[in-house]
C-alpha cells in the first residue's frame, strides 16, 4: 500500500497528495476476464478532510505505450479513478459561507440550488434560482406579494440595482418562470448565466455591502488640520 497518493480533496481541490489511511482491494474474475478495484480512505494533510477514492482496472481495457526509459512498448491497463464526495461540477462562491450571518433561509435556498446543479436537475435549479431571488428581494424590504416586474421596478427605485442589472434579472426570472410553469429545461450554459446573474445580485447587496460597512468602520478618521500658528 502506498503511504501517499494523489486525489481530489473536497476542500483543497484536484491532484493533491493525500495519506492512505485504509485500503481494501476487490477482485472479480470469470474465465480470462478480470476486474480489480482499490478502495482507499484518504486524508488530506493540509485541511484534514477524509474522503474515499476508488481506482478500477479491467483486463480488457488497456493500451500500448512506450516506456520513456527503455523505449520498449508496454501494455498498460487503463485506470478509472473516482472520488466520494464527487468533485463539484461548479465551485460554490467563496463568500457563500458568510451568507448564514445575513439570512439562513437565503443560504439554505442557495445551497439547495447548488445541490440541484450538482445532481443535474436543471429544471429544479432554475426554479430554485427564481425562488431564492424572491427571498433576496424580500430581505431588501420589497413587498413579497408583488409581481416580479413590480419587484424589479422597486429594486431600481430603492437604488439596489441599476437599469442594466434590472434587464438581466428580468431575463433570469422569466427563465425561472418558464421552468416552473412550462417545464422548460435550460441548457448548462443557460443555467450558468442564470447563476451568474443571481450570484452577482446576492454578492453586491448582501455580502459586499456588509464588507464595505466593516471597511468603513476600520478606516481611521482623517486627522484634523492644525490651526495656523500666530506669527
Order of alpha helices (4+ residues) and beta strands (2+ residues): beta-beta-beta-beta-beta-beta-beta-alpha-alpha-alpha-alpha-alpha-alpha
